[in-house]
């Protein structure tokens, strides 16, 4: 099997130096060159990925340390090496400390020093990317396992999670303080995971907004903490856990957890999630959108006013982009979204509105049709939401 040669970008303002590097290294590496920092950044943007970037320190307009700092911002997995003269040692050391440069080498750098350094950098790149891929696969697999369990155990809660995910995604995409929006979307999908601990009768009452007994209220009050604990050992979900921990917290500081946190100290994602969850609860009870928003506005001290206003604007101007069609349940295809609850002929809830059709769900649909019968036709939205897995893949790395 042929060994894949690592791709190396060499940046120097001296053409003769670039030619010499290319002749020395091309037997063991794929060499790409650029004659300035600006040209190097364009190359990183257009021809990435590179395992290693090697840059001279002294270049006009943009020195090597500045260039490599920009490379780190645009391609964080790429390993960076700085070539410097003896008189620039202090600057080079500062660049290593401030810019996380893998290594700096003094000029002139003989091949017996440069080549092993590049191999070490390429190996470092391999380790970095392997770890990132492993973390991403672990993250995506863990989230999918949890949401699959929720869809099987409590389809009503899973449907609510899907609807809330659509709301928070739209708010997050348009808000300057959203940060990593994918984490907010994951938090929305996992906000109902604690419902797997509820008795089916309690879960049904919660979904439809019916009065709960004191014991049931105590159980539902523990759901946010349960969700946070379930995620405790999954990597890269620290911010998601913070959002879930505070999803029931009121803006004035009341509500769980009782820790004195209030106002903008509550995680931004939790403030968004609180609005979206409570709005969906009202909508589930057949409250019209305008009346639901007015109800939220009347609850003084519960919501962040800016988030509530952004949510209202989103409902007033956003077009979900989906078309609703009636069809037989067996005609549903992955990517469609249920516009209404799907119930059996005896009135049992099988699939909650807002749930996306997946290949696994199609198998369940066939079982529903064969075993209990389904009230048809069903109303489906086509082209309404982006799957959660694609959101994670785009942003988790």
Residue pairs with C-beta under 8 A, 6 or more apart in sequence:
5 28
5 29
5 30
6 29
6 30
6 51
6 52
6 118
6 122
6 125
7 29
7 30
7 32
7 49
7 50
7 51
7 52
8 25
8 29
8 30
8 31
8 32
8 50
8 51
8 52
8 53
8 54
8 118
8 122
9 32
9 33
9 34
9 40
9 43
9 44
9 50
9 52
9 53
9 54
10 18
10 21
10 22
10 25
10 31
10 32
10 33
10 34
10 54
10 55
11 33
11 34
11 35
11 36
11 37
11 39
11 40
11 53
11 54
11 55
11 56
11 59
11 64
11 67
12 18
12 21
12 33
12 35
12 55
12 56
12 59
12 83
13 35
13 36
13 56
13 59
13 60
14 56
15 35
17 56
18 33
18 35
21 31
21 33
21 54
22 31
22 33
24 111
24 114
24 115
25 31
25 114
25 115
25 118
28 115
28 118
28 119
29 118
29 122
32 43
32 47
32 50
34 40
34 42
34 43
36 59
36 60
36 61
36 62
37 55
37 59
37 61
37 62
37 63
37 64
37 66
37 67
37 70
38 61
38 62
40 53
40 55
40 67
40 71
41 67
41 70
41 71
41 74
44 50
44 53
44 71
44 74
44 75
44 78
45 74
48 75
48 78
49 75
49 77
49 78
50 75
50 78
51 78
51 79
51 121
51 122
51 125
51 126
52 78
52 79
52 80
52 81
52 118
52 121
52 122
52 125
53 68
53 71
53 78
53 79
53 80
53 81
54 81
54 82
54 83
54 118
55 64
55 67
55 68
55 80
55 81
55 82
55 83
56 64
56 83
56 84
56 107
57 63
57 64
57 65
57 82
57 83
57 84
57 85
57 88
57 91
57 92
57 95
58 64
58 84
58 85
58 88
59 67
64 82
64 83
64 84
64 95
65 82
65 91
65 92
65 94
65 95
65 98
65 99
65 101
68 80
68 82
68 95
68 99
68 101
69 95
69 98
69 99
71 78
71 80
72 78
72 80
72 99
72 100
77 125
77 128
77 129
77 132
78 125
79 102
79 121
79 122
79 124
79 125
79 128
80 99
80 100
80 101
80 102
81 101
81 102
81 103
81 104
81 105
81 117
81 118
81 121
82 92
82 95
82 96
82 101
82 103
82 104
82 105
83 104
83 105
83 106
83 107
83 109
84 91
84 92
84 104
84 105
84 106
84 107
85 106
85 107
86 106
89 106
92 104
93 104
95 101
95 104
96 103
96 104
102 121
102 124
103 117
103 120
103 121
105 113
105 114
105 117
132 397
135 235
135 236
135 396
136 392
136 393
136 396
136 397
138 234
138 235
139 234
139 235
139 236
139 237
139 392
139 396
140 389
140 392
140 393
140 396
142 234
143 186
143 189
143 190
143 234
143 388
143 392
144 389
146 190
146 193
146 230
147 158
147 161
147 189
147 190
147 193
147 388
148 360
149 193
149 196
150 157
150 158
150 161
150 192
150 193
150 195
150 196
151 158
151 355
151 361
152 364
153 195
153 196
154 192
154 195
154 196
154 198
154 200
154 203
155 349
155 350
155 351
155 352
155 355
156 203
156 204
156 207
156 349
156 352
157 192
157 195
157 203
157 207
157 352
158 192
158 352
158 355
159 338
159 341
159 351
159 352
159 353
159 354
159 355
160 192
160 207
160 277
160 280
160 284
160 352
160 354
161 188
161 189
161 190
161 191
161 192
162 189
162 337
162 352
162 354
162 355
162 356
162 385
163 280
163 353
163 354
164 188
164 191
164 273
164 276
164 277
164 280
165 185
165 188
165 189
165 385
165 388
166 320
166 354
166 384
166 385
167 188
167 276
167 279
167 280
167 311
167 314
168 184
168 185
168 187
168 188
168 269
168 272
168 273
168 276
169 181
169 184
169 185
169 188
169 385
169 386
169 391
170 314
170 318
171 178
171 272
171 276
171 307
171 310
171 311
171 314
172 178
172 181
172 184
172 185
172 269
172 272
173 181
174 310
174 314
175 310
177 268
178 184
178 268
179 239
179 268
179 269
180 239
180 395
181 395
182 391
182 392
182 394
182 395
182 396
183 237
183 239
183 240
183 243
183 269
183 395
184 243
184 269
184 272
184 273
185 388
185 391
186 237
186 240
186 388
186 391
186 392
187 240
187 243
187 244
187 247
187 269
187 270
187 273
188 273
188 276
189 388
190 227
190 230
190 231
190 240
190 244
191 227
191 244
191 247
191 273
191 277
192 223
192 227
193 226
193 227
193 230
194 222
194 223
194 224
194 225
194 226
194 227
194 230
195 203
195 206
195 223
197 219
197 223
197 226
198 206
198 219
198 220
198 223
202 212
202 216
202 219
202 220
204 210
204 349
205 211
205 212
205 216
206 212
206 216
206 220
207 284
207 349
207 352
208 284
208 285
209 281
209 282
209 284
209 285
212 220
221 248
221 256
224 244
224 245
224 246
224 247
224 248
224 256
225 245
225 256
225 257
227 244
228 241
228 244
228 245
231 237
231 240
231 241
231 244
232 241
236 396
239 267
239 269
242 267
242 269
242 270
243 267
243 269
243 270
243 273
244 270
245 257
245 270
246 257
246 261
246 266
246 267
246 270
247 270
247 273
247 274
247 277
248 255
248 256
248 274
249 255
249 256
249 257
249 261
249 266
249 270
249 274
250 274
250 301
250 302
250 303
251 262
251 263
251 266
251 271
251 301
251 302
251 303
251 304
251 305
252 262
252 263
252 301
252 302
253 260
253 261
253 262
253 263
254 301
263 304
264 304
266 304
268 307
271 303
271 304
271 307
272 307
272 311
274 302
274 303
275 296
275 303
275 304
275 307
275 308
275 311
276 311
278 296
278 302
278 303
279 292
279 293
279 296
279 311
282 291
282 292
282 295
282 296
283 289
283 292
287 295
289 315
293 311
293 312
293 315
296 302
296 303
296 308
297 308
320 381
320 384
320 385
321 383
321 384
322 337
322 381
322 382
322 383
322 384
322 385
323 381
323 382
323 383
324 339
324 379
324 380
324 381
324 382
325 379
325 380
325 382
326 377
326 378
326 379
326 380
327 377
327 378
327 380
328 376
328 377
328 378
329 342
329 365
329 368
329 369
329 374
329 376
329 378
330 365
330 366
330 369
332 357
332 362
332 365
332 378
332 380
333 357
333 362
334 356
334 357
334 358
334 359
334 362
335 356
335 357
335 382
335 383
335 387
336 356
336 357
336 380
336 381
336 382
337 354
337 355
337 356
337 357
337 380
337 381
337 382
337 384
337 385
338 351
338 352
338 353
338 354
338 355
338 357
338 378
338 379
338 380
338 381
339 353
339 379
339 380
339 381
340 353
340 378
340 379
341 349
341 351
341 352
341 353
342 349
342 350
342 351
342 368
342 374
342 375
342 378
343 349
343 350
343 374
343 375
344 350
344 368
344 372
344 373
344 374
344 375
345 372
345 373
345 374
345 375
346 372
348 372
350 368
350 372
350 374
351 361
351 365
355 361
356 385
356 387
357 365
357 380
368 374
